[in-house]
């Protein structure tokens, strides 16, 4: 667990640093539109790596020695991240795709190895701990990035703020490699494939996906949770462009924005998960939280798109994270309450849908900002392309909330 926390914290430091690096390189060459293009190309490369590697992940995990593969991937990621500050945009795009591919191999290999290092009755708790380590460290990682950026700026080190942050991320991969190299994972050649198919979220069984999506109730909830990830993708994709070119706040400002998103999301998860006075929320109440959560997220994203104050932007992002986190955990809790024989297919479908939504939105909205920015340049009173693209994301959230509202009442009657 400690290794997972170190590695995941470093991941979030690296994610923030790579976003700032890409926007700086693209912005220096072509302003806000150039920065948006750079983000779009980088996200497209990551998505392409995900699509190309997905079909062969299980085969690789099945045949490889898990400890050797995990250590090798950590060492490779450390080297790639450390090289990033020395590269131009083409090199950064290639490395970003390679890092995405390495992550897609690393996660199912870890999941396949879990049964060999924890007791069977502790496996569910171990899986939950891995999930918390992966997403719960976002506030810590982005806070570390912000501290690094403040330190670089205040000390006048003469290097971009993202450079030391990337080296910190590389060091976290080295620590992970050292820890994993000391684990006795055993011989998992025969069990890894079964465990990977059972525990990983790379590609669910097509028949299971069809059966899940034929259920209107499940299909609607999967749609809701995917839309919540559209908000996260739009904020993390356009955030560095908006902060640099519209708010003139630099790397420190972006660190504050992403940290606010992470803290808000974690608080939303915690509040809903704990329920009222520690009692789990009823399914009807969980369902009833979805539409209002999407509305609040939309309003917060819209405020972020229109404000000229960094601190108002930080508060708006915090509220967006809080509401989106509430939507995510409400829907996910309902998925976990599905019958046990159906649960793996449902959760696999949800995970793939949410991840695809996140990567697509991180690519789509920066791309949309480019033509909107060209149109905005024709009128002095029109907001920038980044702001208009964020307003489009807010509109999608409002539309999803309107579609979710009648489904809440139908589901409540169905579940009662």
N, C-alpha and C positions, 0 to 999 in steps of 0.2 A: 504493500500500500504506500509506504514512504517513497519507494522508487517511482510509483505512478504519479504521486503528487509532484515530485521534483521534475519529472519529464513533462507532465502536462502543464505545469507552471511555465517551464521553458518554452513549450509550444506556443502558449498565448503571448509570451514576450516576443517570440519570433513572428507570429502572425501580425501583431501590431507593427513590428519593425519592418517587415516586408511590405506591408501596405504603405507605410510612409516612404520607403525607398522607391517603390514603383511610382508613386505620385510625384515624388521629387524629380526623378529622372524624366518622366513624361511631361511634367509641368515645366521643367527648364527648357524643354525643346518646343513645346506648343501651348503653353498656358493651361487653362482649365480644361479645354477640349483635349489637348494632348495628354493630360493626366488621366482623363476619363478613358481615352483610348487605351492607354497603358494598362489601366486596371482591367478593362474588358479583355484585352489580349491575354493577360496573365490568368484571369479566371477561366477563359476559354481553354487555355492549355491545361489547366488543372482538371477541368471537366473531361477533356479528351483523354487524359491519362486515366481517370476513373473509369471511363467507358471501355477503354482498350484493355485495361488490366483486369477488370471485374471477372470476365469469363474464365481466367486461368488462375485466379487466386487460390481456390480450393485445391487445385492440382499441385501448386507449388507448396502449399502448407502440408499437403499429404505426404510429399516425398522428402521434404527437407528436415534436417535435425533442428528442432525448435530453438534450442539455445544458440546454436551457431547462426541461425537465420536472424534471431532477434539482435544478437550482438553485432552481426554484420550490418544490419539495417541501421542500428544506432550509430555505428562508426561512420557509415556512408552519409547519414544525415548530418552528423557533426561536421564532416569535411565540406559538404555542399553548402551548409549555412555559413560556415566560416569564410567561404569564397565569395559569398554574395556581394559584400561591399566593394569588391574589386571588379565587378562585372558591369557591362552596359545592359540596356533593356533586353536585347535578344538572349543574352546569357541568363538574366534573371528569369525570363519566361521559361527557358529550358529547365533551370534548376527548380523552379516552382512546380513544374509538371513532374519532375523526378521525385520531389519531396512528397507530392500527393500520392504517387505510386508506391513509395516506400511506406507511407502511412497505411495504405490499403492492404499491404502485406503484413505489416507489423501487428495491427489490431486483431485479425483472426488468428494469427499465430499465438499471441498472448492468450486469447480466449480458449484456444485449443489446449494450451498448456495448463490452464487453471485446474482441471481435474486432477493433475498429478501433484499439485502442491497444496491443495486444500482438501479437507474432508468433504465427503459427499453432502452431508447435512449443512455444510457451511458454504456450498457453492452459490446459492442464490444471494447470500450476503456478500460474497466476494464479487459477484457480477455487479451488484448494486454499488459496492465500494469503487469499482473500476469506473462506473458511470459518473459517480460523484467526483472522482479524481479528474476525469476528462473534462467535465463542464463546470464543476464547482470551483476550479482554480482560475477561472477566467478573471474575476476581480483581482486576485493576487498577481497574476501574470501581467495584466495591463497596468496595475499600480506600480509594479517593478519597472515596466517600460517607462512610465511617466517619471519615476524617480531618476532613472538613468538619463532621460532627456533633460530634466531639470539640472542634474549634475553637470552634464556636458555643456549646457548653455551657460550656467553660472560660473563654471571654471574656465570657460573660453578655451576649450581643448583644441579647437580648430578642425574637428572632424564632425561629420553629420551625426545627429543624435542616434540614428538607427544602427550605426556601426558597432558601438559597444554592446548594444542590446542584442544584436545578432551573435556576437561572440559569447554573450551570456547564454543564449539559446544553444549554441554549439557545445558549450561546457556542460549543459544539462544532459545532452545526449551522451557525452562521454561518461558522466556519472551513471546514467542508466545502463550503458554497456558494461561498466565495471560491476555493477550490482547483479545484472542478469548473468554475467559470466560465472558468478559464484553460486548460482542456483542449480540444484540437481533436478532437472526437468524429466529425466528418464528417457526411455525410448518410446516415442509417441508416433512411430511411423504408421501403426495400424489404427490408433485411436484419434490421431489429429484430424483426419478427414471427417470422421463422424462428429467430433466435437466442433470442428470449424463450421460444418453445415448447420449444426444445432445452435451454436452460440454466436456466430458472426452475422453481420448484417449486410453482407456484400450483395448477394443475389438470392432472393427467396424463390421457392419452388413456383414455377409459372401457374400450375393448376391451383395452388393455394392462393396466389394473388387473385386469380379470377374469381374464386369462391368468396374471398373477402370483399372484393370490389362489387360483387353482385348484390351484396347486402346494402340497401340504401342508408340504413342507420350508420354502419361502419364507414361507408364511402363518404358520407357527409362529415363525420368526425375527422377522418383522415384529411379531407379537404381543409377543415378548420385549422388543424395543427400545421399543415403545410403552408397555409397563408400566414400563420404566425411567424414561420421561418422566412417568409418573403420580407417581412419587416426587418428581421435581423440581417438578412442579406443586403437589403437596400442600405441600411445604416452602416454596415461594415464596409460595403463596396464604395458608397459615395461619401462616407464620413471623412476620409482623409482629403478628398478633393474639396469638399465643402469647407472644412476647417482651414486648409491652406489658402484657398483662393477667394472664399467669401467671408470668412471670419478672421483671416490673417493671423491665426493663432499658432501655426507651426506644429511640430511634433509633440510638444507639451500639451497643446490643446486637444490633439487627437487622442493622446493617452488619457486625458480626462474624460473625453466623450466615451471611449470604449470601456473605461473603468466604470463609468456611470451605468452603461448598458449592462455590464456584468453584475454589478451590485444590485441593480434593480431586478434583473432576471432571477438572481439567487434569492432575493427577498420574496419575489412572487411565488417561486417554487416552494419556499419554506412555509409561507403563510397558508397556502392552499393545502399543502401536504399535511400540516399539523391540524388543520380543520378548526372547528370551534371548540375552544377549551380542551384541545387535545383529542377530541373525538373526530373520527373520519367523517367527511362530508357525505351526505346521501347522494346517490346518482343524479337525482333530479336537480339538486343544488349545483353539483359539478357541471351538469349540462347547461344550467341557467347562467353560469359564469362566462361561457364562451363568447356569446354575442357582445355583451357589454365590454369584455376584455378586448375584443377586436376594435370596438368603437373607440375606447380610450387609447389604444395603441395608435389608431389612425389620427386622432386629434393631436397626440404628442408628436408624431412624425410630421404632421402638417405644421405645427408650431416650430419644430426644428428647421423646417424648410424655409420659414419666413423670418426668423429672428436674425438680428445682427449682433446680438450679445452672446459671448461665449458662455457665460454663466446661465443664461436662459436656455441655451442649447444643451448644457450639461443636465439641467433639471428636466428638460423635455425628454432627453434620452433615457434618464433614470426612470421616468414614468413609463416610457415605451417599453423598457426592459421589464419593469414590474408587471405591466399588463400582459405582455407577450408571454412571460414566464408563467403567469396564472393560467392563460389559455393552454399552454403546453402541458402543464402538470394536470390540469382538469381533464383534458382529453386523454392523456396517457394513463391516468388512473382508471378511467372508464375502460380503456383497452385491457389493462391488467386484470380487470374483473370479468373478462370474457371466460367462457369455459376452458378448462386447462388444455383440452385436446385441440382447441382452436387458437389458443393464445400465441404459440410460436409463429404461425402464419400471419396473424394480425400484427404482431409487434415487428416482424421482419418487413412487412409491407409498409408500416408506418415509418420505420427507420429509413428505408430506401427513399420513400416519398419525401420525407423531411430533408434528407441530405441533398437530394436532387433539387428540391425547391431552394435550399440555401445557396448551392453553387450556381444555379440558374439565375437567381435574382442578383447575386453578386456580379454576374456577367451582364445581365440584361439592363439594369438601371444605369450603370456607367455608360453602356453603349447608347442608351436612349438619351443621355445627357448631351451627347455630341450634336445630333441634329437640333435638339431643343435649344442648345447654346447658340447655334448658328442663327436660329430664328429669333432668339432673345436679343442678340446683338443688334437687330434691326430696330429695336425700340428701347428707349432709355428707361421706360417705366416697367419693362418686363423683367421678372426675376431671371437669374442665371439658369443655365441648362441643368446644373446639379440641383438647384432648388426646385425647378419644374419637375424633374424626374422623381424627386422625393414626394412632391405633391401627387404625382401619378401613383406612387406606392400607397400613399394615404387613401387615395380613391379606391384602389383595389381592396384595401382592408375594409373600408366602409361597405363596399358592395358585398364582400364575403359576410360581413356582419348582418346585412339585410337578408341574405340567403339563409343564414344560420338561424335566424329568429323563429320562423315557422317550424323548423326541424326540432327546436327545443321542446315545443309543446307536444309534438307527435312522439318524440322519444320519451318524454316524461310519462305519457299515457302508456307507451309500450313497456316501460320498465316497471311501472307500478303494479 
